[in-house]
Amino acid sequence: MISLFRRLFVRPARLASCNLGSSMISKQTFGLIIGVAALACATARPASAHHSFSAEFDENKCSELTGKLVGVDWQNPHPYFFVEGKNVKGESAKMTFQTSSIANMTRGGTPRAYFMENMNKMVIVRACASINGTDNRFAASWVRLPNEPIHRTGQDVERIFGSNN
């Protein structure tokens, strides 16, 4: 690392003081610096700390929760929807449900439009509770309106559908 520093900065300075082709070395040094910076920018990606289901939710504490759909936050990596109703303790609460990815939701037949069309309607949600101590936060497996078909929203950790996808 030190030798690279010397090659890039110390030797060109000596050559510049001797006036022996300093403009060529300065251009090479500048080009190298720009090239390294461009490569760093091109390969840089946002930090992504994806997690397993069991890192946040308890697959042994799943239940059906009922309430009024009051909101949706359609964002990457996981959309969320919000329901006001009775929580697992039987108390009135606004509950937050994390879903699978936007791609999985859309591909599985539960796009954002489903939530928008059913805003302020009663829904039933199958979900697993958070393990990090956050009350009223769940991972949703599916959602449906009363007497309507199920819409998959997350992992099938209970294997209701026969898989964990």
Buried (B, 14 or more C-beta within 10 A) or exposed (E): EEEEEEEBEEEBBEBBEEEEEBEEBBEEBEEEEEEEEEEEEEEEEEEEEEEEBEEBBBBEEBEEBEBBBBBBEBEEEBBBBBBBBBBBEEEEBBBBBBBBBBEBBBEBEBBBEBBEEBEEEEBBBBBBBBBEEEEBBBBBBBBBBEEEEBBBBBBBBEEEEEEEE
